[in-house]
Amino acid sequence: MDDRVDLSDDRLARDLAEAAGQALLAARTHAPLRGRALGDVGDAMAHELIVGTLRALRPDDAVRSEEDRAPVAPGAEDRRIWIVDPLDGTREFREGRDDWAVHVALVVAGSPGPSAVALPGLGVVLSSADVAPPPPAPGPRPRIAVSRTRPPAAVDHLRERIDVELVPMGSAGYKTSAVVRGEADAYVHAGGQFEWDSAAPVGVALAAGLHASRIDGSPLRYDGADAWLPDLLVCRPELAPDLLAALADAPAEPPRAPR
């Protein structure tokens, strides 16, 4: 990427997500590292690529990254802040799986705007500038993307009320992207996530015409004081009323790391 070129926000988000994803693939292939060490190097490398470029090309914008959790000073209500997850799904990345992602989102006045999610293992970049609606669902039984290791209790609550099929997969961004790509019909998370886990995926999902909200139906708001979001629902819009109704009395879950 040529730092002298003035890129649009949409193109910048896409190019950064794609460039970081390609660098991560190269590191996984060629670096003499494995396991946690490989994940640590990948996290740091992708962070430096994305955040360094943003600070050079958008010096007046705030930046919030998973790899730099220092508090971001409060700003104007309409401020621009880039919220990024340089490597969403470090475990999947270091295990050689494909279900990990790179997130880059520009949030303006609390709402995701230009956003991109790279799925490097699939050779795919989803951009809010040109994402298409998902293809028609293959059947009447909703497919719910869930963690492959620990689905939230809210999903068990949902299964008691609606006949659904659970589809296990990796990172948070990959699961939202699966709804965008038509591999799943909904993604439900309770127990808490950080803003960088969902800002870019939600930006892309909204651009694709999907429903995205808290599980009580209230809007998702970003650029909060502590970067914490309690829960999330992303789904096909026609499913939203039934899913929200089924989740309305779901028991509260203790905070935990997003999966």
C-alpha positions in Angstrom: 0.0 0.0 0.0 1.4 3.4 -1.0 1.1 5.8 2.0 1.2 8.8 -0.5 -2.2 7.8 -1.9 -5.3 9.4 -0.3 -7.7 6.5 -0.1 -11.4 6.7 0.6 -12.4 5.4 4.0 -14.2 2.4 2.3 -11.1 1.5 0.3 -8.8 2.1 3.2 -10.7 -0.3 5.4 -10.7 -3.0 2.8 -7.1 -2.6 1.8 -5.9 -2.7 5.4 -8.0 -5.8 6.2 -6.7 -7.5 3.1 -3.1 -6.5 3.6 -3.0 -7.7 7.2 -4.7 -10.9 6.3 -2.1 -11.6 3.6 0.7 -10.8 6.0 -0.7 -13.2 8.6 -1.0 -16.0 6.0 2.6 -15.4 5.0 3.7 -15.5 8.7 1.9 -18.7 9.3 3.5 -20.3 6.3 7.0 -19.1 6.7 7.7 -18.1 10.3 9.7 -20.7 12.3 7.1 -20.4 15.1 4.2 -22.5 16.3 1.5 -22.4 18.9 1.1 -19.4 21.2 4.3 -17.8 19.9 2.9 -17.7 16.4 -0.3 -16.2 17.6 1.5 -13.5 19.6 3.7 -12.5 16.6 0.6 -12.5 14.3 -1.4 -10.3 16.7 1.5 -7.8 17.0 2.4 -7.7 13.3 -1.2 -7.1 12.1 -1.7 -4.5 14.8 1.4 -2.5 13.7 0.4 -2.7 10.0 -3.2 -1.5 10.5 -2.7 1.0 13.3 0.5 2.4 11.9 -1.1 3.0 8.6 -4.2 4.6 10.2 -2.1 7.0 12.2 -0.2 8.0 9.1 -3.2 8.4 6.8 -5.9 9.5 9.3 -4.0 11.4 12.0 -7.1 13.2 13.2 -9.1 10.1 13.8 -9.1 8.1 17.1 -8.1 4.4 17.0 -9.1 1.5 19.3 -7.5 -1.9 18.8 -7.6 -5.2 20.6 -3.8 -5.1 20.8 -3.7 -1.7 22.5 -6.3 -1.6 25.3 -5.3 1.8 26.7 -8.4 3.9 27.3 -9.4 6.1 24.5 -10.1 9.6 25.8 -13.7 10.7 25.4 -14.4 12.8 22.3 -17.2 14.6 20.6 -20.4 12.7 20.0 -19.9 12.8 16.3 -16.2 11.8 16.3 -14.5 9.3 14.0 -12.8 6.3 15.6 -11.3 3.3 13.9 -12.1 0.1 15.8 -10.0 -2.8 14.7 -9.3 -6.4 15.6 -6.0 -7.2 13.8 -6.4 -10.9 14.3 -9.9 -12.2 15.4 -9.5 -15.8 16.2 -5.9 -16.2 17.3 -6.5 -19.8 18.3 -7.8 -20.8 14.9 -5.0 -18.9 13.2 -2.3 -20.7 15.1 -4.1 -24.1 14.7 -4.0 -23.7 10.9 -7.7 -23.4 10.5 -9.6 -21.0 8.2 -12.2 -19.6 10.5 -10.4 -16.5 11.7 -10.6 -12.9 10.4 -9.3 -9.4 10.3 -11.6 -6.5 11.3 -11.3 -2.8 10.3 -14.2 -0.4 10.9 -14.7 3.3 11.0 -17.3 4.2 13.6 -18.9 7.7 13.3 -21.1 9.0 16.1 -21.3 5.5 17.6 -22.4 3.6 14.5 -20.2 1.5 12.2 -19.6 3.1 8.8 -17.0 2.0 6.2 -16.1 -1.5 7.4 -14.2 -4.5 6.1 -13.7 -8.1 7.3 -11.0 -10.2 5.7 -11.3 -14.0 5.8 -7.8 -14.8 4.6 -8.1 -18.5 4.9 -10.9 -18.4 2.3 -9.3 -15.6 0.2 -12.4 -13.4 0.8 -12.7 -9.8 1.9 -16.2 -8.5 2.8 -16.6 -4.7 2.4 -19.6 -2.6 3.4 -19.0 -0.7 0.2 -20.1 -3.6 -2.1 -21.3 -6.5 0.0 -24.3 -8.4 -1.4 -27.3 -9.7 0.5 -27.0 -13.4 1.5 -28.5 -16.0 -0.8 -31.9 -17.5 0.1 -31.9 -19.8 3.1 -31.8 -23.5 2.0 -34.6 -24.5 4.3 -37.1 -23.4 7.0 -34.9 -24.5 10.0 -32.7 -21.6 11.1 -29.0 -22.3 11.2 -27.3 -20.7 14.2 -23.6 -20.0 14.2 -22.1 -20.9 17.6 -18.7 -21.4 19.2 -17.1 -24.7 18.4 -15.9 -25.0 22.0 -18.5 -23.3 24.3 -21.9 -22.1 22.9 -23.6 -19.6 25.2 -26.5 -20.6 27.4 -28.7 -18.2 25.5 -28.5 -20.7 22.6 -29.8 -23.5 24.7 -32.6 -21.2 25.8 -33.3 -20.4 22.1 -33.4 -24.1 21.2 -36.1 -24.7 23.8 -38.4 -22.3 21.9 -37.4 -22.6 18.2 -36.3 -25.6 16.2 -32.8 -24.6 15.1 -29.7 -26.2 13.7 -26.4 -25.3 15.4 -23.4 -24.7 13.2 -20.1 -24.7 15.2 -17.3 -22.4 13.9 -14.4 -20.3 15.1 -14.0 -16.6 15.7 -16.7 -14.0 16.4 -16.1 -12.2 13.2 -16.1 -15.4 11.2 -19.5 -16.3 12.6 -21.1 -12.9 11.7 -19.5 -13.2 8.3 -21.1 -16.7 7.9 -24.5 -15.0 8.2 -23.5 -12.4 5.6 -22.2 -15.2 3.3 -25.3 -17.4 3.7 -23.5 -20.2 5.6 -25.7 -19.5 8.7 -28.9 -17.6 9.3 -28.1 -16.1 12.7 -25.4 -15.5 15.2 -26.2 -15.1 18.9 -23.7 -14.1 21.5 -24.3 -13.4 25.2 -21.8 -13.0 28.1 -20.1 -10.0 26.6 -17.7 -9.1 23.8 -15.4 -6.2 23.1 -16.2 -3.6 20.5 -13.5 -4.8 18.2 -15.1 -8.3 18.1 -18.1 -7.0 16.3 -17.8 -3.4 15.0 -16.5 -4.3 11.5 -18.6 -7.5 11.1 -21.7 -5.6 12.1 -20.9 -2.7 9.7 -20.7 -5.3 6.9 -23.8 -7.1 8.0 -25.9 -3.9 8.1 -24.7 -3.0 4.7 -25.8 -6.4 3.5 -29.4 -5.7 4.8 -29.1 -8.0 7.8 -30.5 -7.3 11.3 -28.0 -6.5 14.0 -28.9 -5.5 17.6 -28.5 -6.3 21.2 -30.5 -9.4 22.2 -33.2 -7.2 23.7 -33.6 -5.5 20.3 -31.9 -2.2 21.3 -29.3 -0.7 18.9 -25.6 -1.6 19.0 -23.6 1.4 20.0 -19.8 1.7 19.7 -17.1 4.1 21.0 -18.2 3.4 24.6 -16.1 4.3 27.6 -14.9 0.8 28.3 -15.2 -1.0 24.9 -17.5 -3.7 26.3 -20.8 -4.9 24.7 -23.0 -7.3 26.7 -24.6 -9.3 23.8 -25.3 -9.4 20.1 -27.8 -10.8 17.6 -27.0 -10.8 13.8 -29.6 -12.5 11.6 -31.6 -12.5 8.5 -34.2 -9.7 8.9 -37.2 -12.0 8.6 -35.9 -14.1 11.5 -35.4 -11.1 13.9 -38.9 -10.9 15.4 -39.0 -14.7 16.4 -35.4 -14.8 17.6 -35.8 -11.6 19.7 -39.0 -12.9 21.2 -37.4 -16.2 22.0 -34.4 -14.5 23.6 -36.5 -11.9 25.6 -36.4 -14.0 28.8 -33.0 -15.6 28.4 -31.1 -15.8 31.7 -28.3 -13.4 32.2 -24.8 -14.9 31.5 -21.6 -14.0 33.4 -19.1 -12.0 31.4 -16.6 -14.1 29.5 -14.3 -13.8 26.5 -16.0 -13.9 23.2 -16.2 -17.1 21.1 
